[in-house]
Amino acid sequence: MKWLVTAGLAFVALALAGFGLIAVLVIDSDANAADDNIDSKAGGGLRNVPTEFHPWILRADAACKHPEMTPAYLASQLYQESRFNASAVSPAGARGPAQFIDGTWATWGRDYDSNGEISRTDIGDSVMAQGALMCSLLGQAKSSGYTGDPRALALAGYNAGWGRVQEYKGVPPKSFARGETYNYVQLIMSKIPHFEGQTAGLITVTGRGNGPDALRRALDRLGTPYSWGGGTPSGPSTGFCDRANGYLHGKCSASSTAGFDCSSLVQYSYWPTTKLPRVAAAQYGETSHRPVARDQLQPGDLLFWSHGGTSAIYHVALYAGDGKVVHAPRTGRVVEVQPMTAAMPQGDYFGATRP
């Protein structure tokens, strides 16, 4: 593999930086928030990505309305830019895993990880800015009328600047910049399948039916951030904070985090085959006529925890088999697989139902 910008190609990167966007190294459990918008955007799964990048890639995907955006698309671009190296620096001065130059970072950089610093070398800040820029470019590509895959056009705009895409009315040819942009697009597009995946190897789901299908849908969202009040039947969304929930490090994380809380993940997973209510207690009420003993649990069954009685149910998870659950635990965490005994306090376990 030889996609690193060498000294011999440094002048190309510098030239691109002058008129483009990026110089490249070529290489708290439940909230009531109803939403009737069910236009779906399936983001797809993700694999072969470093653990620290996984939730941010999923978050960046969830924040974009364009279905052409997928986690694997962003991951393939990050791999090409930096090999997932947060400290990467190009000869043109581009920095971080998404290789932003100063001018572009000034426009797109934000403190997405809420650590008090806006930094290109912060994985959260860089990946979210990459996603925001790529989402904008996808919108331009789709409205441009140019022939070709909008994903390829957007990648060309990220690499060479949208002005070059307009100049060539498509991806710049091999003759442009010694094939820099052309090869960049080809390599990223060809590598996307390498990063596509359903369950990151954590859970294997067999069979079909209401429960297994819902479980697959939930597992497809592993790594999606928790957002109190966030999540709809169509996918992740920002949430809100009340007096006690949705805060992280003293700031209202939920209002700027696209994700799920525990019950919206369950609602999303079963929708539209089974249209469950929005909150955990209501989900229990809707399904309580089909209780399931602990030794009879099947994939996709709903597990509930309570502080005492049906009115105090505060958490719901989907049974994933082998004594494990998939759930959205709390602010600061992501959709994850955990042992059932460690998901919530064992003394709070209330029971299980089968939708």
HELIX and SHEET records of a PDB file:
HELIX    1   1 ALA A    7  LEU A    9  5                                   3    
HELIX    2   2 ALA A   10  PHE A   19  1                                  10    
HELIX    3   3 HIS A   54  ALA A   62  1                                   9    
HELIX    4   4 PRO A   71  SER A   82  1                                  12    
HELIX    5   5 ASP A  102  TRP A  108  1                                   7    
HELIX    6   6 ILE A  123  SER A  144  1                                  22    
HELIX    7   7 PRO A  150  ALA A  160  1                                  11    
HELIX    8   8 TRP A  162  TYR A  168  1                                   7    
HELIX    9   9 PHE A  176  GLY A  179  5                                   4    
HELIX   10  10 GLU A  180  PHE A  195  1                                  16    
HELIX   11  11 ASN A  210  LEU A  219  1                                  10    
HELIX   12  12 ALA A  254  SER A  256  5                                   3    
HELIX   13  13 CYS A  262  TYR A  270  1                                   9    
HELIX   14  14 ALA A  280  THR A  287  1                                   8    
HELIX   15  15 ARG A  294  GLN A  296  5                                   3    
HELIX   16  16 THR A  310  ALA A  312  5                                   3    
HELIX   17  17 MET A  340  ALA A  343  1                                   4    
HELIX   18  18 GLN A  346  ASP A  348  5                                   3    
SHEET    1   A 2 SER A 237  THR A 238  0                                        
SHEET    2   A 2 ALA A 258  GLY A 259 -1                                        
SHEET    1   B 2 TYR A 247  LEU A 248  0                                        
SHEET    2   B 2 LYS A 251  CYS A 252 -1                                        
SHEET    1   C 6 PRO A 291  VAL A 292  0                                        
SHEET    2   C 6 TYR A 349  THR A 353 -1                                        
SHEET    3   C 6 LEU A 302  SER A 306 -1                                        
SHEET    4   C 6 ILE A 313  GLY A 321 -1                                        
SHEET    5   C 6 LYS A 324  HIS A 327 -1                                        
SHEET    6   C 6 GLU A 336  PRO A 339 -1                                        
END                                                                             
